[in-house]
Amino acid sequence: MHDSDIETLQLDLDRLGQWAVENAMQMNPGRSKAVSFTRARVNDPLNYVYGDQRIPEAKSCKYLGIILRSDLSWADQVNTVQEA
């Protein structure tokens, strides 16, 4: 991920936070995860913040019932479906 991409995403998070304040909306960054989807080796941690809370980094996340892994592997999803 390029530095400009990281800065752009953080700016978007800052704008979202400002919008939430202006519209009396509450967001819970503790229920969010930062995941970088790539097959490339990434050693730098993701350090995104929302307000004054750091968004935790994860290697996978579940979205609409599908397990998405940062390395783009479907292994976790396949294993979950086979167990069912």
Biopython code that builds the backbone (N, CA, C, O; Angstrom):
import numpy as np
from Bio.PDB.StructureBuilder import StructureBuilder

atoms = [
    (1, "MET", "N", (0.851, -1.162, 0.000)),
    (1, "MET", "CA", (0.000, 0.000, 0.000)),
    (1, "MET", "C", (0.902, 1.232, 0.000)),
    (1, "MET", "O", (1.863, 1.309, 0.766)),
    (2, "HIS", "N", (0.594, 2.160, -0.835)),
    (2, "HIS", "CA", (1.376, 3.388, -0.933)),
    (2, "HIS", "C", (1.029, 4.352, 0.187)),
    (2, "HIS", "O", (-0.083, 4.339, 0.713)),
    (3, "ASP", "N", (1.992, 5.185, 0.543)),
    (3, "ASP", "CA", (1.768, 6.180, 1.594)),
    (3, "ASP", "C", (0.585, 7.082, 1.267)),
    (3, "ASP", "O", (-0.176, 7.462, 2.157)),
    (4, "SER", "N", (0.428, 7.425, -0.018)),
    (4, "SER", "CA", (-0.684, 8.302, -0.398)),
    (4, "SER", "C", (-2.030, 7.611, -0.171)),
    (4, "SER", "O", (-3.011, 8.261, 0.190)),
    (5, "ASP", "N", (-2.077, 6.284, -0.385)),
    (5, "ASP", "CA", (-3.309, 5.523, -0.124)),
    (5, "ASP", "C", (-3.643, 5.540, 1.359)),
    (5, "ASP", "O", (-4.801, 5.708, 1.741)),
    (6, "ILE", "N", (-2.624, 5.365, 2.192)),
    (6, "ILE", "CA", (-2.811, 5.357, 3.644)),
    (6, "ILE", "C", (-3.311, 6.719, 4.108)),
    (6, "ILE", "O", (-4.240, 6.807, 4.911)),
    (7, "GLU", "N", (-2.692, 7.779, 3.599)),
    (7, "GLU", "CA", (-3.104, 9.140, 3.969)),
    (7, "GLU", "C", (-4.531, 9.428, 3.513)),
    (7, "GLU", "O", (-5.306, 10.044, 4.244)),
    (8, "THR", "N", (-4.879, 8.984, 2.305)),
    (8, "THR", "CA", (-6.228, 9.213, 1.778)),
    (8, "THR", "C", (-7.273, 8.508, 2.626)),
    (8, "THR", "O", (-8.316, 9.085, 2.934)),
    (9, "LEU", "N", (-7.003, 7.262, 3.007)),
    (9, "LEU", "CA", (-7.960, 6.532, 3.833)),
    (9, "LEU", "C", (-8.105, 7.178, 5.212)),
    (9, "LEU", "O", (-9.211, 7.274, 5.742)),
    (10, "GLN", "N", (-6.991, 7.616, 5.788)),
    (10, "GLN", "CA", (-7.080, 8.275, 7.091)),
    (10, "GLN", "C", (-7.869, 9.586, 6.981)),
    (10, "GLN", "O", (-8.648, 9.914, 7.876)),
    (11, "LEU", "N", (-7.674, 10.331, 5.898)),
    (11, "LEU", "CA", (-8.452, 11.560, 5.679)),
    (11, "LEU", "C", (-9.944, 11.240, 5.570)),
    (11, "LEU", "O", (-10.780, 11.965, 6.109)),
    (12, "ASP", "N", (-10.268, 10.158, 4.875)),
    (12, "ASP", "CA", (-11.674, 9.746, 4.759)),
    (12, "ASP", "C", (-12.248, 9.369, 6.121)),
    (12, "ASP", "O", (-13.400, 9.688, 6.416)),
    (13, "LEU", "N", (-11.461, 8.695, 6.950)),
    (13, "LEU", "CA", (-11.919, 8.361, 8.302)),
    (13, "LEU", "C", (-12.149, 9.628, 9.126)),
    (13, "LEU", "O", (-13.111, 9.717, 9.888)),
    (14, "ASP", "N", (-11.255, 10.607, 8.964)),
    (14, "ASP", "CA", (-11.415, 11.881, 9.669)),
    (14, "ASP", "C", (-12.693, 12.600, 9.212)),
    (14, "ASP", "O", (-13.433, 13.152, 10.027)),
    (15, "ARG", "N", (-12.935, 12.583, 7.903)),
    (15, "ARG", "CA", (-14.163, 13.208, 7.368)),
    (15, "ARG", "C", (-15.408, 12.487, 7.868)),
    (15, "ARG", "O", (-16.404, 13.125, 8.207)),
    (16, "LEU", "N", (-15.353, 11.165, 7.914)),
    (16, "LEU", "CA", (-16.477, 10.393, 8.439)),
    (16, "LEU", "C", (-16.747, 10.765, 9.892)),
    (16, "LEU", "O", (-17.899, 10.921, 10.296)),
    (17, "GLY", "N", (-15.685, 10.904, 10.671)),
    (17, "GLY", "CA", (-15.840, 11.301, 12.065)),
    (17, "GLY", "C", (-16.478, 12.670, 12.200)),
    (17, "GLY", "O", (-17.340, 12.871, 13.056)),
    (18, "GLN", "N", (-16.065, 13.613, 11.365)),
    (18, "GLN", "CA", (-16.642, 14.955, 11.400)),
    (18, "GLN", "C", (-18.119, 14.908, 10.994)),
    (18, "GLN", "O", (-18.957, 15.559, 11.618)),
    (19, "TRP", "N", (-18.433, 14.135, 9.947)),
    (19, "TRP", "CA", (-19.822, 13.995, 9.503)),
    (19, "TRP", "C", (-20.680, 13.403, 10.622)),
    (19, "TRP", "O", (-21.803, 13.850, 10.855)),
    (20, "ALA", "N", (-20.143, 12.400, 11.309)),
    (20, "ALA", "CA", (-20.892, 11.759, 12.394)),
    (20, "ALA", "C", (-21.191, 12.764, 13.500)),
    (20, "ALA", "O", (-22.299, 12.776, 14.038)),
    (21, "VAL", "N", (-20.227, 13.602, 13.844)),
    (21, "VAL", "CA", (-20.446, 14.619, 14.873)),
    (21, "VAL", "C", (-21.519, 15.602, 14.415)),
    (21, "VAL", "O", (-22.434, 15.921, 15.174)),
    (22, "GLU", "N", (-21.410, 16.079, 13.186)),
    (22, "GLU", "CA", (-22.366, 17.052, 12.653)),
    (22, "GLU", "C", (-23.780, 16.493, 12.573)),
    (22, "GLU", "O", (-24.749, 17.247, 12.665)),
    (23, "ASN", "N", (-23.910, 15.187, 12.404)),
    (23, "ASN", "CA", (-25.226, 14.563, 12.244)),
    (23, "ASN", "C", (-25.647, 13.744, 13.463)),
    (23, "ASN", "O", (-26.557, 12.920, 13.382)),
    (24, "ALA", "N", (-24.982, 13.976, 14.581)),
    (24, "ALA", "CA", (-25.307, 13.315, 15.854)),
    (24, "ALA", "C", (-25.360, 11.794, 15.717)),
    (24, "ALA", "O", (-26.240, 11.140, 16.276)),
    (25, "MET", "N", (-24.409, 11.243, 14.968)),
    (25, "MET", "CA", (-24.310, 9.792, 14.793)),
    (25, "MET", "C", (-23.156, 9.286, 15.645)),
    (25, "MET", "O", (-22.141, 9.967, 15.794)),
    (26, "GLN", "N", (-23.310, 8.113, 16.195)),
    (26, "GLN", "CA", (-22.237, 7.514, 16.961)),
    (26, "GLN", "C", (-21.693, 6.311, 16.201)),
    (26, "GLN", "O", (-22.449, 5.459, 15.734)),
    (27, "MET", "N", (-20.389, 6.257, 16.088)),
    (27, "MET", "CA", (-19.717, 5.134, 15.446)),
    (27, "MET", "C", (-18.918, 4.400, 16.515)),
    (27, "MET", "O", (-18.471, 5.003, 17.490)),
    (28, "ASN", "N", (-18.742, 3.111, 16.327)),
    (28, "ASN", "CA", (-17.992, 2.309, 17.278)),
    (28, "ASN", "C", (-16.778, 1.703, 16.571)),
    (28, "ASN", "O", (-16.873, 0.616, 16.001)),
    (29, "PRO", "N", (-15.628, 2.405, 16.603)),
    (29, "PRO", "CA", (-14.452, 1.878, 15.911)),
    (29, "PRO", "C", (-13.950, 0.562, 16.512)),
    (29, "PRO", "O", (-13.209, -0.169, 15.856)),
    (30, "GLY", "N", (-14.338, 0.257, 17.738)),
    (30, "GLY", "CA", (-13.953, -1.014, 18.345)),
    (30, "GLY", "C", (-14.574, -2.211, 17.649)),
    (30, "GLY", "O", (-14.091, -3.335, 17.785)),
    (31, "ARG", "N", (-15.637, -1.971, 16.908)),
    (31, "ARG", "CA", (-16.284, -3.052, 16.154)),
    (31, "ARG", "C", (-15.791, -3.114, 14.718)),
    (31, "ARG", "O", (-16.290, -3.902, 13.914)),
    (32, "SER", "N", (-14.808, -2.279, 14.401)),
    (32, "SER", "CA", (-14.237, -2.233, 13.052)),
    (32, "SER", "C", (-12.893, -2.942, 13.043)),
    (32, "SER", "O", (-12.284, -3.169, 14.088)),
    (33, "LYS", "N", (-12.443, -3.287, 11.843)),
    (33, "LYS", "CA", (-11.136, -3.908, 11.671)),
    (33, "LYS", "C", (-10.460, -3.275, 10.469)),
    (33, "LYS", "O", (-11.114, -2.917, 9.489)),
    (34, "ALA", "N", (-9.157, -3.141, 10.550)),
    (34, "ALA", "CA", (-8.357, -2.671, 9.421)),
    (34, "ALA", "C", (-7.702, -3.895, 8.791)),
    (34, "ALA", "O", (-6.951, -4.616, 9.447)),
    (35, "VAL", "N", (-7.993, -4.120, 7.514)),
    (35, "VAL", "CA", (-7.432, -5.269, 6.803)),
    (35, "VAL", "C", (-6.881, -4.773, 5.471)),
    (35, "VAL", "O", (-7.557, -4.042, 4.747)),
    (36, "SER", "N", (-5.664, -5.167, 5.154)),
    (36, "SER", "CA", (-5.063, -4.836, 3.867)),
    (36, "SER", "C", (-5.095, -6.093, 3.009)),
    (36, "SER", "O", (-4.472, -7.099, 3.352)),
    (37, "PHE", "N", (-5.819, -6.039, 1.894)),
    (37, "PHE", "CA", (-5.959, -7.203, 1.025)),
    (37, "PHE", "C", (-4.907, -7.159, -0.071)),
    (37, "PHE", "O", (-4.960, -6.313, -0.963)),
    (38, "THR", "N", (-3.940, -8.088, 0.003)),
    (38, "THR", "CA", (-2.869, -8.149, -0.980)),
    (38, "THR", "C", (-2.147, -9.480, -0.879)),
    (38, "THR", "O", (-2.126, -10.109, 0.179)),
    (39, "ARG", "N", (-1.559, -9.900, -1.980)),
    (39, "ARG", "CA", (-0.711, -11.096, -1.959)),
    (39, "ARG", "C", (0.738, -10.723, -1.662)),
    (39, "ARG", "O", (1.557, -11.599, -1.383)),
    (40, "ALA", "N", (1.056, -9.445, -1.720)),
    (40, "ALA", "CA", (2.423, -8.988, -1.425)),
    (40, "ALA", "C", (2.682, -9.075, 0.074)),
    (40, "ALA", "O", (1.757, -8.997, 0.882)),
    (41, "ARG", "N", (3.946, -9.237, 0.431)),
    (41, "ARG", "CA", (4.319, -9.243, 1.845)),
    (41, "ARG", "C", (4.273, -7.821, 2.362)),
    (41, "ARG", "O", (4.918, -6.925, 1.819)),
    (42, "VAL", "N", (3.502, -7.628, 3.418)),
    (42, "VAL", "CA", (3.391, -6.308, 4.032)),
    (42, "VAL", "C", (3.823, -6.439, 5.483)),
    (42, "VAL", "O", (3.210, -7.166, 6.265)),
    (43, "ASN", "N", (4.881, -5.729, 5.832)),
    (43, "ASN", "CA", (5.400, -5.804, 7.191)),
    (43, "ASN", "C", (4.972, -4.624, 8.044)),
    (43, "ASN", "O", (4.983, -4.708, 9.272)),
    (44, "ASP", "N", (4.601, -3.536, 7.411)),
    (44, "ASP", "CA", (4.206, -2.347, 8.160)),
    (44, "ASP", "C", (2.793, -2.521, 8.710)),
    (44, "ASP", "O", (1.879, -2.892, 7.973)),
    (45, "PRO", "N", (2.615, -2.256, 9.993)),
    (45, "PRO", "CA", (1.264, -2.385, 10.569)),
    (45, "PRO", "C", (0.350, -1.272, 10.072)),
    (45, "PRO", "O", (0.811, -0.190, 9.710)),
    (46, "LEU", "N", (-0.937, -1.547, 10.060)),
    (46, "LEU", "CA", (-1.932, -0.541, 9.707)),
    (46, "LEU", "C", (-2.245, 0.257, 10.962)),
    (46, "LEU", "O", (-2.621, -0.314, 11.985)),
    (47, "ASN", "N", (-2.096, 1.547, 10.892)),
    (47, "ASN", "CA", (-2.312, 2.403, 12.061)),
    (47, "ASN", "C", (-3.377, 3.451, 11.763)),
    (47, "ASN", "O", (-3.088, 4.645, 11.696)),
    (48, "TYR", "N", (-4.592, 2.995, 11.587)),
    (48, "TYR", "CA", (-5.695, 3.916, 11.340)),
    (48, "TYR", "C", (-6.381, 4.251, 12.652)),
    (48, "TYR", "O", (-6.483, 3.414, 13.548)),
    (49, "VAL", "N", (-6.848, 5.483, 12.752)),
    (49, "VAL", "CA", (-7.583, 5.909, 13.942)),
    (49, "VAL", "C", (-8.893, 6.543, 13.525)),
    (49, "VAL", "O", (-9.013, 7.149, 12.460)),
    (50, "TYR", "N", (-9.860, 6.384, 14.392)),
    (50, "TYR", "CA", (-11.155, 7.042, 14.221)),
    (50, "TYR", "C", (-11.400, 7.805, 15.513)),
    (50, "TYR", "O", (-11.565, 7.213, 16.580)),
    (51, "GLY", "N", (-11.420, 9.127, 15.400)),
    (51, "GLY", "CA", (-11.500, 9.931, 16.610)),
    (51, "GLY", "C", (-10.211, 9.746, 17.382)),
    (51, "GLY", "O", (-9.129, 10.029, 16.868)),
    (52, "ASP", "N", (-10.318, 9.278, 18.603)),
    (52, "ASP", "CA", (-9.119, 9.031, 19.402)),
    (52, "ASP", "C", (-8.874, 7.545, 19.622)),
    (52, "ASP", "O", (-8.057, 7.165, 20.461)),
    (53, "GLN", "N", (-9.588, 6.693, 18.860)),
    (53, "GLN", "CA", (-9.444, 5.247, 19.021)),
    (53, "GLN", "C", (-8.759, 4.627, 17.822)),
    (53, "GLN", "O", (-9.105, 4.920, 16.677)),
    (54, "ARG", "N", (-7.798, 3.779, 18.081)),
    (54, "ARG", "CA", (-7.116, 3.037, 17.018)),
    (54, "ARG", "C", (-8.037, 1.928, 16.519)),
    (54, "ARG", "O", (-8.695, 1.251, 17.309)),
    (55, "ILE", "N", (-8.077, 1.752, 15.213)),
    (55, "ILE", "CA", (-8.852, 0.659, 14.625)),
    (55, "ILE", "C", (-7.946, -0.569, 14.603)),
    (55, "ILE", "O", (-6.878, -0.533, 13.993)),
    (56, "PRO", "N", (-8.357, -1.660, 15.263)),
    (56, "PRO", "CA", (-7.480, -2.833, 15.346)),
    (56, "PRO", "C", (-7.247, -3.480, 13.983)),
    (56, "PRO", "O", (-8.143, -3.548, 13.143)),
    (57, "GLU", "N", (-6.030, -3.946, 13.793)),
    (57, "GLU", "CA", (-5.672, -4.629, 12.554)),
    (57, "GLU", "C", (-6.046, -6.098, 12.668)),
    (57, "GLU", "O", (-5.956, -6.687, 13.745)),
    (58, "ALA", "N", (-6.466, -6.686, 11.558)),
    (58, "ALA", "CA", (-6.839, -8.102, 11.540)),
    (58, "ALA", "C", (-6.335, -8.733, 10.244)),
    (58, "ALA", "O", (-6.123, -8.043, 9.247)),
    (59, "LYS", "N", (-6.150, -10.035, 10.270)),
    (59, "LYS", "CA", (-5.732, -10.785, 9.082)),
    (59, "LYS", "C", (-6.930, -11.281, 8.283)),
    (59, "LYS", "O", (-6.783, -11.711, 7.138)),
    (60, "SER", "N", (-8.119, -11.223, 8.887)),
    (60, "SER", "CA", (-9.314, -11.633, 8.176)),
    (60, "SER", "C", (-10.513, -10.919, 8.785)),
    (60, "SER", "O", (-10.447, -10.374, 9.887)),
    (61, "CYS", "N", (-11.612, -10.941, 8.033)),
    (61, "CYS", "CA", (-12.857, -10.378, 8.543)),
    (61, "CYS", "C", (-14.020, -11.117, 7.883)),
    (61, "CYS", "O", (-13.877, -11.718, 6.818)),
    (62, "LYS", "N", (-15.155, -11.054, 8.536)),
    (62, "LYS", "CA", (-16.351, -11.682, 7.991)),
    (62, "LYS", "C", (-17.256, -10.572, 7.480)),
    (62, "LYS", "O", (-17.582, -9.645, 8.221)),
    (63, "TYR", "N", (-17.662, -10.660, 6.229)),
    (63, "TYR", "CA", (-18.507, -9.650, 5.606)),
    (63, "TYR", "C", (-19.618, -10.349, 4.841)),
    (63, "TYR", "O", (-19.363, -11.120, 3.915)),
    (64, "LEU", "N", (-20.852, -10.070, 5.240)),
    (64, "LEU", "CA", (-22.023, -10.691, 4.618)),
    (64, "LEU", "C", (-21.909, -12.213, 4.599)),
    (64, "LEU", "O", (-22.316, -12.866, 3.638)),
    (65, "GLY", "N", (-21.349, -12.769, 5.679)),
    (65, "GLY", "CA", (-21.263, -14.215, 5.828)),
    (65, "GLY", "C", (-20.067, -14.854, 5.137)),
    (65, "GLY", "O", (-19.900, -16.072, 5.198)),
    (66, "ILE", "N", (-19.236, -14.059, 4.484)),
    (66, "ILE", "CA", (-18.067, -14.590, 3.785)),
    (66, "ILE", "C", (-16.812, -14.170, 4.537)),
    (66, "ILE", "O", (-16.667, -13.006, 4.908)),
    (67, "ILE", "N", (-15.909, -15.114, 4.762)),
    (67, "ILE", "CA", (-14.654, -14.814, 5.441)),
    (67, "ILE", "C", (-13.640, -14.348, 4.397)),
    (67, "ILE", "O", (-13.302, -15.084, 3.470)),
    (68, "LEU", "N", (-13.164, -13.121, 4.563)),
    (68, "LEU", "CA", (-12.186, -12.531, 3.661)),
    (68, "LEU", "C", (-10.842, -12.472, 4.372)),
    (68, "LEU", "O", (-10.740, -11.907, 5.461)),
    (69, "ARG", "N", (-9.813, -13.051, 3.766)),
    (69, "ARG", "CA", (-8.470, -13.040, 4.363)),
    (69, "ARG", "C", (-7.593, -12.014, 3.667)),
    (69, "ARG", "O", (-7.744, -11.749, 2.474)),
    (70, "SER", "N", (-6.673, -11.443, 4.434)),
    (70, "SER", "CA", (-5.796, -10.410, 3.894)),
    (70, "SER", "C", (-4.909, -10.923, 2.753)),
    (70, "SER", "O", (-4.526, -10.154, 1.872)),
    (71, "ASP", "N", (-4.582, -12.220, 2.767)),
    (71, "ASP", "CA", (-3.735, -12.778, 1.711)),
    (71, "ASP", "C", (-4.548, -13.277, 0.515)),
    (71, "ASP", "O", (-4.007, -13.925, -0.380)),
    (72, "LEU", "N", (-5.833, -12.977, 0.504)),
    (72, "LEU", "CA", (-6.763, -13.315, -0.577)),
    (72, "LEU", "C", (-7.004, -14.814, -0.721)),
    (72, "LEU", "O", (-7.486, -15.260, -1.763)),
    (73, "SER", "N", (-6.682, -15.588, 0.289)),
    (73, "SER", "CA", (-6.926, -17.031, 0.289)),
    (73, "SER", "C", (-8.370, -17.299, 0.711)),
    (73, "SER", "O", (-8.940, -16.563, 1.517)),
    (74, "TRP", "N", (-8.945, -18.351, 0.159)),
    (74, "TRP", "CA", (-10.311, -18.739, 0.518)),
    (74, "TRP", "C", (-10.323, -19.892, 1.527)),
    (74, "TRP", "O", (-11.389, -20.435, 1.817)),
    (75, "ALA", "N", (-9.170, -20.273, 2.062)),
    (75, "ALA", "CA", (-9.059, -21.448, 2.914)),
    (75, "ALA", "C", (-10.018, -21.398, 4.103)),
    (75, "ALA", "O", (-10.693, -22.390, 4.376)),
    (76, "ASP", "N", (-10.098, -20.284, 4.811)),
    (76, "ASP", "CA", (-10.986, -20.189, 5.977)),
    (76, "ASP", "C", (-12.446, -20.343, 5.570)),
    (76, "ASP", "O", (-13.214, -21.011, 6.262)),
    (77, "GLN", "N", (-12.833, -19.736, 4.461)),
    (77, "GLN", "CA", (-14.212, -19.832, 3.986)),
    (77, "GLN", "C", (-14.536, -21.258, 3.581)),
    (77, "GLN", "O", (-15.602, -21.769, 3.923)),
    (78, "VAL", "N", (-13.642, -21.903, 2.865)),
    (78, "VAL", "CA", (-13.858, -23.286, 2.420)),
    (78, "VAL", "C", (-13.978, -24.207, 3.628)),
    (78, "VAL", "O", (-14.870, -25.055, 3.669)),
    (79, "ASN", "N", (-13.104, -24.056, 4.601)),
    (79, "ASN", "CA", (-13.158, -24.891, 5.810)),
    (79, "ASN", "C", (-14.450, -24.685, 6.568)),
    (79, "ASN", "O", (-15.014, -25.647, 7.089)),
    (80, "THR", "N", (-14.933, -23.464, 6.646)),
    (80, "THR", "CA", (-16.183, -23.170, 7.347)),
    (80, "THR", "C", (-17.360, -23.809, 6.628)),
    (80, "THR", "O", (-18.245, -24.369, 7.275)),
    (81, "VAL", "N", (-17.389, -23.736, 5.307)),
    (81, "VAL", "CA", (-18.484, -24.313, 4.536)),
    (81, "VAL", "C", (-18.450, -25.845, 4.637)),
    (81, "VAL", "O", (-19.504, -26.475, 4.736)),
    (82, "GLN", "N", (-17.267, -26.446, 4.615)),
    (82, "GLN", "CA", (-17.158, -27.905, 4.709)),
    (82, "GLN", "C", (-17.606, -28.411, 6.072)),
    (82, "GLN", "O", (-18.135, -29.519, 6.166)),
    (83, "GLU", "N", (-17.411, -27.635, 7.124)),
    (83, "GLU", "CA", (-17.817, -28.052, 8.461)),
    (83, "GLU", "C", (-19.326, -28.008, 8.652)),
    (83, "GLU", "O", (-19.870, -28.719, 9.497)),
    (84, "ALA", "N", (-19.994, -27.181, 7.876)),
    (84, "ALA", "CA", (-21.445, -27.006, 8.033)),
    (84, "ALA", "C", (-22.243, -28.156, 7.476)),
    (84, "ALA", "O", (-23.472, -28.143, 7.540)),
]
sb = StructureBuilder()
sb.init_structure("model")
sb.init_model(0)
sb.init_chain("A")
sb.init_seg("    ")
for serial, (resi, resn, name, xyz) in enumerate(atoms, 1):
    if name == "N":
        sb.init_residue(resn, " ", resi, " ")
    sb.init_atom(name, np.array(xyz, "f"), 0.0, 1.0, " ", f" {name:<3s}", serial, name[0])
structure = sb.get_structure()
